[in-house]
Amino acid sequence: MTEYKINTKCVQAGYTPGNGEPRQIPIVQSTTFKYNTSEDMGKLFDLEASGYFYTRLQNPTNDYVAAKIAALEGGTAAMLTSSGQAANFFALFNICECGSHIVSSSSIYGGTFNLISVTMAKMGITVTFVDPDCTDDELNAAFQDNTRAVFGETIANPALTVLDIERFAKAAHAHGVPLIVDNTFPTPVNCRPIEWGADIVTHSTTKYMDGHGAAVGGCIVDSGKFDWMAHADKFPGLCTPDDSYHGITYAEKFGNGGAFITKATAQLMRDFGSIQSPQNAFILNLGLESLHVRMPRHVENGQAVAEFLENHPKVEKVNYSGLKSDKYYHTAQKYLPNGGCGVVSFVIKGGRAAAEAFMKKLRLAAIETHVADARTCCLNPATSTHRQMTEAQLEAAGIPAGLVRMSCGLEDKEDLIQDIRQALE
Ligand SMILES: *Cc1c(COP(=O)(O)O)cnc(C)c1O
């Protein structure tokens, strides 16, 4: 579907029914698939033929939806996972092993920060975190001989920093490793990291892609552009025979366009089993069908709320890359010309108590540990996710006690502003 525009791909990519077949993607609610002969099935196990045999590895519903997301991001292959956490873990662990090292932006989702810095450390994988605004020298100095990947988020959750994807891709490639970008917040409607040099793109589809707070899920997309064989010494898992798969060498058999996702499916999904349920994939696809219609409204509401807050005397600071005053405005103009997302964060004067009182007064915006769906929601980290921290610790972590993160939904922006105005007053 490369010839169509992104709006059309949101609606129709990934699944084209034949004559008399269902117009909507069928939910293949079956764990297993039937074959006439053992030889037929043997070919699937040897990866000699493509087909389905067990839903832990692959399911047609998931594959239709993954193919749509691959088309949206401009990739060659994709896979759905049970969550965004599983997507980021698989994307990294597909090319890292005990003794490997990762260079990661320090401005990333808390769950991913924990995954890399604590859980993957237990597997013998180390990390160097770099400030997304570090100098080129600082970025290059973070690489080691055993570095296998660079990781960052297009728009970081919750810090809302904007990654200079081209700069990070250049540094990764100069050191012979791929750049993995978590593109959850802008979605491919607002940014396609592969066009800026990213090699692998990940998503928590739980957020805008589903968009209705209905189904947890994740996705990995391969650009097909990284030349694994040119760096074969770094990526033995892709470039040498896999003993657990009859000696297949993924990069040879499936090429740059297919090796990464085939290995992640055949090895990681087989062994870790974090498949998305076909039912959730169906729900995800309903979200994708309107993604291109919803994202501009999230951006419109986020921009309007950010501008209102910026001019309010009770607000100390607003973070939103669509504001001219924002540190990331110029970077966002390059990577997010149509806007980023609907998430705004701001600091209320008066700290923790003021933030708590403000949120109690909100009528439309609900207090939730969630972002990026149709209904506006908000969170004060100091009294929820980070409540164990003292004021001084919060300040040091760049999370002022009065910080509120607001995810602007699809309601009327005038109503949202009115709700915020009455709560502030
Ligand atoms: C939510 C989120 C994740 C984790 O995704 P889950 O679907 O909750 O597992 C990863 N990255 C980003 C940027 C997120 O916002």
The ligand as an SDF file (V2000), in Angstrom:
LIG
                    3D

 15 15  0  0  0  0  0  0  0  0999 V2000
    2.8860    3.1410   28.0280 C   0  0  0  0  0  0  0  0  0  0  0  0
    4.1930    3.1660   27.3520 C   0  0  0  0  0  0  0  0  0  0  0  0
    4.9890    2.0040   27.2590 C   0  0  0  0  0  0  0  0  0  0  0  0
    4.5590    0.6960   27.8770 C   0  0  0  0  0  0  0  0  0  0  0  0
    3.4780    0.1950   27.1900 O   0  0  0  0  0  0  0  0  0  0  0  0
    2.3910   -0.8210   27.8390 P   0  0  0  0  0  0  0  0  0  0  0  0
    1.4760   -1.0570   26.7010 O   0  0  0  0  0  0  0  0  0  0  0  0
    1.7730   -0.1350   29.0070 O   0  0  0  0  0  0  0  0  0  0  0  0
    3.1600   -2.0470   28.2440 O   0  0  0  0  0  0  0  0  0  0  0  0
    6.1760    2.0880   26.5670 C   0  0  0  0  0  0  0  0  0  0  0  0
    6.5910    3.2530   26.0170 N   0  0  0  0  0  0  0  0  0  0  0  0
    5.8600    4.3830   26.1020 C   0  0  0  0  0  0  0  0  0  0  0  0
    6.3680    5.6280   25.4710 C   0  0  0  0  0  0  0  0  0  0  0  0
    4.6460    4.3850   26.7730 C   0  0  0  0  0  0  0  0  0  0  0  0
    3.9280    5.5210   26.8520 O   0  0  0  0  0  0  0  0  0  0  0  0
  1  2  1  0
  2  3  1  0
  2 14  2  0
  3  4  1  0
  3 10  2  0
  4  5  1  0
  5  6  1  0
  6  7  2  0
  6  8  1  0
  6  9  1  0
 10 11  1  0
 11 12  2  0
 12 13  1  0
 12 14  1  0
 14 15  1  0
M  END
$$$$
